Amino acid sequence: MYVINLRYTGALAEIDDALGAHRLFLERQFAAGIFIAAGPKVPRDGGIILASGIDRDRLDSILAEDPFAAQKLAHYEVIEFKATRLAPGLNLPSPADA
């Protein structure tokens, strides 16, 4: 599982201009079962994405397709961890489901 910490490097006006394309990118990854949560940070200086069921090299390739990456509007820090405990009722997709 991965925590992807996006830190904006562009001006918020540039981020807002690319936001529609970024959201379409997110939708595709949610539909593929790779992203399991995403949203802006507070204060709005970036965002967080949770990803599961994918190897790191493939994840890096996917993140390079993000319009924020293509336009050099964000820096991505990827942190991998093994989820050994989940809240009751929370199920992560298995790699076979992704």
Phi and psi restraints in degrees (value plus and minus 20) as a CYANA .aco file:
   2 TYR   PHI    -151.8  -111.8
   2 TYR   PSI     123.5   163.5
   3 VAL   PHI    -127.8   -87.8
   3 VAL   PSI     101.7   141.7
   4 ILE   PHI    -128.2   -88.2
   4 ILE   PSI      97.3   137.3
   5 ASN   PHI    -122.8   -82.8
   5 ASN   PSI      90.0   130.0
   6 LEU   PHI    -112.7   -72.7
   6 LEU   PSI     112.7   152.7
   7 ARG   PHI    -140.5  -100.5
   7 ARG   PSI     100.0   140.0
   8 TYR   PHI     -83.3   -43.3
   8 TYR   PSI     116.7   156.7
   9 THR   PHI    -134.7   -94.7
   9 THR   PSI     -31.2     8.8
  10 GLY   PHI    -119.5   -79.5
  10 GLY   PSI     148.5   188.5
  11 ALA   PHI     -88.4   -48.4
  11 ALA   PSI     131.6   171.6
  12 LEU   PHI     -78.9   -38.9
  12 LEU   PSI     -51.7   -11.7
  13 ALA   PHI     -82.5   -42.5
  13 ALA   PSI     -59.4   -19.4
  14 GLU   PHI     -88.3   -48.3
  14 GLU   PSI     -60.5   -20.5
  15 ILE   PHI     -80.5   -40.5
  15 ILE   PSI     -67.8   -27.8
  16 ASP   PHI     -80.3   -40.3
  16 ASP   PSI     -57.6   -17.6
  17 ASP   PHI     -84.3   -44.3
  17 ASP   PSI     -53.4   -13.4
  18 ALA   PHI    -114.7   -74.7
  18 ALA   PSI     -22.6    17.4
  19 LEU   PHI     -82.6   -42.6
  19 LEU   PSI     -60.7   -20.7
  20 GLY   PHI     -80.0   -40.0
  20 GLY   PSI     -66.1   -26.1
  21 ALA   PHI     -86.4   -46.4
  21 ALA   PSI     -57.9   -17.9
  22 HIS   PHI     -82.6   -42.6
  22 HIS   PSI     -62.5   -22.5
  23 ARG   PHI     -84.9   -44.9
  23 ARG   PSI     -57.0   -17.0
  24 LEU   PHI     -83.7   -43.7
  24 LEU   PSI     -61.3   -21.3
  25 PHE   PHI     -77.6   -37.6
  25 PHE   PSI     -67.8   -27.8
  26 LEU   PHI     -79.7   -39.7
  26 LEU   PSI     -65.3   -25.3
  27 GLU   PHI     -77.3   -37.3
  27 GLU   PSI     -61.7   -21.7
  28 ARG   PHI     -82.9   -42.9
  28 ARG   PSI     -60.7   -20.7
  29 GLN   PHI     -93.3   -53.3
  29 GLN   PSI     -54.0   -14.0
  30 PHE   PHI     -84.9   -44.9
  30 PHE   PSI     -64.0   -24.0
  31 ALA   PHI     -82.6   -42.6
  31 ALA   PSI     -52.2   -12.2
  32 ALA   PHI     -99.2   -59.2
  32 ALA   PSI     -27.6    12.4
  33 GLY   PHI      61.5   101.5
  33 GLY   PSI      -6.2    33.8
  34 ILE   PHI    -110.1   -70.1
  34 ILE   PSI     -68.2   -28.2
  35 PHE   PHI    -109.1   -69.1
  35 PHE   PSI     117.9   157.9
  36 ILE   PHI    -139.1   -99.1
  36 ILE   PSI     -33.0     7.0
  37 ALA   PHI    -182.0  -142.0
  37 ALA   PSI     129.4   169.4
  38 ALA   PHI    -182.3  -142.3
  38 ALA   PSI     130.4   170.4
  39 GLY   PHI     156.9   196.9
  39 GLY   PSI     148.4   188.4
  40 PRO   PHI     -96.3   -56.3
  40 PRO   PSI     132.7   172.7
  41 LYS   PHI    -102.8   -62.8
  41 LYS   PSI     140.1   180.1
  42 VAL   PHI    -142.6  -102.6
  42 VAL   PSI      95.7   135.7
  43 PRO   PHI     -89.4   -49.4
  43 PRO   PSI     146.1   186.1
  44 ARG   PHI     -97.3   -57.3
  44 ARG   PSI      56.6    96.6
  45 ASP   PHI    -139.1   -99.1
  45 ASP   PSI      -7.1    32.9
  46 GLY   PHI     143.3   183.3
  46 GLY   PSI    -176.8  -136.8
  47 GLY   PHI    -173.4  -133.4
  47 GLY   PSI     153.2   193.2
  48 ILE   PHI    -147.1  -107.1
  48 ILE   PSI     118.4   158.4
  49 ILE   PHI    -148.6  -108.6
  49 ILE   PSI     117.4   157.4
  50 LEU   PHI    -127.1   -87.1
  50 LEU   PSI     112.8   152.8
  51 ALA   PHI    -150.2  -110.2
  51 ALA   PSI     130.1   170.1
  52 SER   PHI    -170.1  -130.1
  52 SER   PSI     136.5   176.5
  53 GLY   PHI      53.1    93.1
  53 GLY   PSI      14.4    54.4
  54 ILE   PHI    -170.1  -130.1
  54 ILE   PSI     129.7   169.7
  55 ASP   PHI    -103.9   -63.9
  55 ASP   PSI     140.9   180.9
  56 ARG   PHI     -82.5   -42.5
  56 ARG   PSI     -61.7   -21.7
  57 ASP   PHI     -81.7   -41.7
  57 ASP   PSI     -62.7   -22.7
  58 ARG   PHI     -86.0   -46.0
  58 ARG   PSI     -60.3   -20.3
  59 LEU   PHI     -79.7   -39.7
  59 LEU   PSI     -64.8   -24.8
  60 ASP   PHI     -79.5   -39.5
  60 ASP   PSI     -59.8   -19.8
  61 SER   PHI     -84.3   -44.3
  61 SER   PSI     -60.7   -20.7
  62 ILE   PHI     -85.9   -45.9
  62 ILE   PSI     -65.5   -25.5
  63 LEU   PHI     -82.1   -42.1
  63 LEU   PSI     -51.7   -11.7
  64 ALA   PHI     -85.0   -45.0
  64 ALA   PSI     -40.7    -0.7
  65 GLU   PHI    -103.1   -63.1
  65 GLU   PSI     -32.6     7.4
  66 ASP   PHI     -82.2   -42.2
  66 ASP   PSI     111.0   151.0
  67 PRO   PHI     -74.6   -34.6
  67 PRO   PSI     -52.6   -12.6
  68 PHE   PHI     -81.5   -41.5
  68 PHE   PSI     -57.8   -17.8
  69 ALA   PHI     -91.9   -51.9
  69 ALA   PSI     -65.9   -25.9
  70 ALA   PHI     -80.2   -40.2
  70 ALA   PSI     -53.8   -13.8
  71 GLN   PHI    -115.9   -75.9
  71 GLN   PSI     -12.7    27.3
  72 LYS   PHI      34.8    74.8
  72 LYS   PSI      25.3    65.3
  73 LEU   PHI    -121.4   -81.4
  73 LEU   PSI     -26.5    13.5
  74 ALA   PHI    -169.3  -129.3
  74 ALA   PSI     130.7   170.7
  75 HIS   PHI    -124.5   -84.5
  75 HIS   PSI     118.4   158.4
  76 TYR   PHI    -132.6   -92.6
  76 TYR   PSI     105.5   145.5
  77 GLU   PHI    -131.9   -91.9
  77 GLU   PSI     101.2   141.2
  78 VAL   PHI    -128.5   -88.5
  78 VAL   PSI     104.9   144.9
  79 ILE   PHI    -138.4   -98.4
  79 ILE   PSI     101.3   141.3
  80 GLU   PHI    -115.5   -75.5
  80 GLU   PSI     120.5   160.5
  81 PHE   PHI    -169.8  -129.8
  81 PHE   PSI     141.1   181.1
  82 LYS   PHI    -122.6   -82.6
  82 LYS   PSI      95.6   135.6
  83 ALA   PHI     -96.2   -56.2
  83 ALA   PSI      87.5   127.5
  84 THR   PHI    -120.2   -80.2
  84 THR   PSI     -32.8     7.2
  85 ARG   PHI    -158.3  -118.3
  85 ARG   PSI     120.4   160.4
  86 LEU   PHI    -149.8  -109.8
  86 LEU   PSI     129.6   169.6
  87 ALA   PHI     -82.8   -42.8
  87 ALA   PSI     129.0   169.0
  88 PRO   PHI     -73.6   -33.6
  88 PRO   PSI     114.6   154.6
  89 GLY   PHI      67.4   107.4
  89 GLY   PSI     -28.8    11.2
  90 LEU   PHI    -114.7   -74.7
  90 LEU   PSI     103.3   143.3
  91 ASN   PHI    -143.4  -103.4
  91 ASN   PSI     111.0   151.0
  92 LEU   PHI    -111.5   -71.5
  92 LEU   PSI     126.1   166.1
  93 PRO   PHI     -85.3   -45.3
  93 PRO   PSI     120.3   160.3
  94 SER   PHI    -101.5   -61.5
  94 SER   PSI     139.9   179.9
  95 PRO   PHI     -75.7   -35.7
  95 PRO   PSI     -50.6   -10.6
  96 ALA   PHI     -88.8   -48.8
  96 ALA   PSI     -47.7    -7.7
  97 ASP   PHI     -98.5   -58.5
  97 ASP   PSI     -43.2    -3.2
